[in-house]
Amino acid sequence: MKIIIIGASGLVGSHCMDLFESVGEEVVGTHLNFATERTIYFNPLSNSNGNLDLDQFKPEVIIHCAALTNVDYCENNVLESERATVLSTKKLVNYCKKNGVKLVYISTDYVFDGNMGPYTEDAATNPINIYGQHKLKAELLVKTLNNYLIARITNVYGEEVRSKNFVLRLIKLFQNNEETELNLPADQFATPVYAGDVARMLYKLILDNKNGIYNLSSSDYYTRYSLAKRVKSYFPDNEKIVLKSVLTNKLNQPARRPLNGGLLNIKFLNEYNDFKLSNVDDFISKMIKYEL
Ligand SMILES: NC(=O)c1ccc[n+]([C@@H]2O[C@H](COP(=O)([O-])OP(=O)(O)OC[C@H]3O[C@@H](n4cnc5c(N)ncnc54)[C@H](OP(=O)(O)O)[C@@H]3O)[C@@H](O)[C@H]2O)c1
């Protein structure tokens, strides 16, 4: 299968690239600002993309992982967020429509308001910040295609060149053991998921040519604070890092956060009942073992 991964220099895209290449698929992965050895530059909004000619490669599937993902930055830079998240999706939707290509769009539980989570796929959307509004706008564009998949995820962790994700940053912090005090929200609930599992779930859905919305989550259910405590429990001798629980409304974050967020994976597991999901303990144990 010929697959293009837009945003393969990021967390989810790089794990998809690892998996799809390892099973022998013909994959091209792209970056925007963070060039990696195995990705090529691609800006969906530009007409001159040098090294990647979609018409020449003729993808059968495009996995669209690209978005402006810093939620507070999006709140303060609405037009930039709209361009990166909505307009880039519009371009890709138009390409897929014209060429009969399947589009896999990676979305988020931030399309919900966080009053009633964790959510099923058909729950009513109601985003409460710019990032969530733009992701929902992009979802609606994707839904105009006949052949699409919207995969909603949240709180993704995993091995990552830039070590941006919360769990990996915490593990490194505890390993480095420097005096630090962290104020972490104890009232933002979500369902963290391993990026490698997201890639495996996506691959199954693509192979079976599934359509529609799927939540890709694990059965873990944590707040930032409880997740950090979980990581800390693997470093019992570390007293230098102090975790403080705070309420979201005391953090003065520019963007509002859905509090009871998270995603239920009942639909996916009903269709793939032998699928083995990992959890955050598996990842922490693995990272400690290999001291990455
Ligand atoms: N990580 C999470 O916890 C999480 C949760 C919910 C939903 N999601 C969604 O999952 C997707 C992937 O997230 P991630 O965590 O892998 O993000 P990430 O690590 O920040 O990676 C984002 C990727 O998108 C590329 N990109 C950003 N803006 C772009 C643009 N305007 N045009 C082309 N490429 C662009 C980035 O390229 P460069 O870095 O090279 O510039 C990078 O490859 C995103 O759509 C995000 O909204 C993620």
Ligand as a Chemical Component Dictionary entry (heavy atoms), coordinates in Angstrom:
data_LIG
# 
_chem_comp.id                   LIG 
_chem_comp.type                 NON-POLYMER 
_chem_comp.pdbx_formal_charge   0 
_chem_comp.three_letter_code    LIG 
# 
loop_
_chem_comp_atom.comp_id 
_chem_comp_atom.atom_id 
_chem_comp_atom.alt_atom_id 
_chem_comp_atom.type_symbol 
_chem_comp_atom.charge 
_chem_comp_atom.model_Cartn_x 
_chem_comp_atom.model_Cartn_y 
_chem_comp_atom.model_Cartn_z 
_chem_comp_atom.pdbx_ordinal 
LIG N1  N1  N 0  -0.095 14.166 21.222 1  
LIG C1  C1  C 0  -1.301 14.187 21.755 2  
LIG O1  O1  O 0  -1.453 13.983 22.977 3  
LIG C2  C2  C 0  -2.513 14.419 20.906 4  
LIG C3  C3  C 0  -3.760 14.421 21.518 5  
LIG C4  C4  C 0  -4.894 14.633 20.749 6  
LIG C5  C5  C 0  -4.783 14.806 19.387 7  
LIG N2  N2  N 1  -3.574 14.833 18.808 8  
LIG C6  C6  C 0  -3.512 15.066 17.362 9  
LIG O2  O2  O 0  -2.676 14.098 16.771 10 
LIG C7  C7  C 0  -1.950 14.666 15.680 11 
LIG C8  C8  C 0  -0.470 14.376 15.854 12 
LIG O3  O3  O 0  -0.060 14.898 17.102 13 
LIG P1  P1  P 0  1.428  14.770 17.618 14 
LIG O4  O4  O 0  1.383  14.706 19.083 15 
LIG O5  O5  O -1 2.130  13.711 16.846 16 
LIG O6  O6  O 0  1.946  16.209 17.226 17 
LIG P2  P2  P 0  3.433  16.729 17.056 18 
LIG O7  O7  O 0  4.398  15.816 17.685 19 
LIG O8  O8  O 0  3.387  18.160 17.445 20 
LIG O9  O9  O 0  3.613  16.637 15.481 21 
LIG C9  C9  C 0  2.882  17.442 14.623 22 
LIG C10 C10 C 0  3.380  17.195 13.218 23 
LIG O10 O10 O 0  2.676  18.038 12.326 24 
LIG C11 C11 C 0  3.602  18.803 11.550 25 
LIG N3  N3  N 0  2.964  20.076 11.279 26 
LIG C12 C12 C 0  2.562  21.006 12.168 27 
LIG N4  N4  N 0  1.965  22.037 11.542 28 
LIG C13 C13 C 0  2.014  21.746 10.210 29 
LIG C14 C14 C 0  1.568  22.396 9.044  30 
LIG N5  N5  N 0  0.964  23.589 9.090  31 
LIG N6  N6  N 0  1.794  21.801 7.850  32 
LIG C15 C15 C 0  2.420  20.616 7.778  33 
LIG N7  N7  N 0  2.853  19.935 8.853  34 
LIG C16 C16 C 0  2.656  20.498 10.048 35 
LIG C17 C17 C 0  4.829  18.914 12.432 36 
LIG O11 O11 O 0  5.962  19.188 11.626 37 
LIG P3  P3  P 0  7.312  19.834 12.210 38 
LIG O12 O12 O 0  7.407  19.428 13.645 39 
LIG O13 O13 O 0  8.362  19.242 11.327 40 
LIG O14 O14 O 0  7.180  21.299 12.042 41 
LIG C18 C18 C 0  4.857  17.520 13.041 42 
LIG O15 O15 O 0  5.394  16.599 12.124 43 
LIG C19 C19 C 0  -2.286 16.155 15.671 44 
LIG O16 O16 O 0  -3.263 16.363 14.686 45 
LIG C20 C20 C 0  -2.891 16.424 17.031 46 
LIG O17 O17 O 0  -3.882 17.429 16.981 47 
LIG C21 C21 C 0  -2.420 14.640 19.534 48 
# 
loop_
_chem_comp_bond.comp_id 
_chem_comp_bond.atom_id_1 
_chem_comp_bond.atom_id_2 
_chem_comp_bond.value_order 
_chem_comp_bond.pdbx_ordinal 
LIG N1  C1  SING 1  
LIG C1  O1  DOUB 2  
LIG C1  C2  SING 3  
LIG C2  C3  SING 4  
LIG C2  C21 DOUB 5  
LIG C3  C4  DOUB 6  
LIG C4  C5  SING 7  
LIG C5  N2  DOUB 8  
LIG N2  C6  SING 9  
LIG N2  C21 SING 10 
LIG C6  O2  SING 11 
LIG C6  C20 SING 12 
LIG O2  C7  SING 13 
LIG C7  C8  SING 14 
LIG C7  C19 SING 15 
LIG C8  O3  SING 16 
LIG O3  P1  SING 17 
LIG P1  O4  DOUB 18 
LIG P1  O5  SING 19 
LIG P1  O6  SING 20 
LIG O6  P2  SING 21 
LIG P2  O7  DOUB 22 
LIG P2  O8  SING 23 
LIG P2  O9  SING 24 
LIG O9  C9  SING 25 
LIG C9  C10 SING 26 
LIG C10 O10 SING 27 
LIG C10 C18 SING 28 
LIG O10 C11 SING 29 
LIG C11 N3  SING 30 
LIG C11 C17 SING 31 
LIG N3  C12 SING 32 
LIG N3  C16 SING 33 
LIG C12 N4  DOUB 34 
LIG N4  C13 SING 35 
LIG C13 C14 SING 36 
LIG C13 C16 DOUB 37 
LIG C14 N5  SING 38 
LIG C14 N6  DOUB 39 
LIG N6  C15 SING 40 
LIG C15 N7  DOUB 41 
LIG N7  C16 SING 42 
LIG C17 O11 SING 43 
LIG C17 C18 SING 44 
LIG O11 P3  SING 45 
LIG P3  O12 DOUB 46 
LIG P3  O13 SING 47 
LIG P3  O14 SING 48 
LIG C18 O15 SING 49 
LIG C19 O16 SING 50 
LIG C19 C20 SING 51 
LIG C20 O17 SING 52 
# 
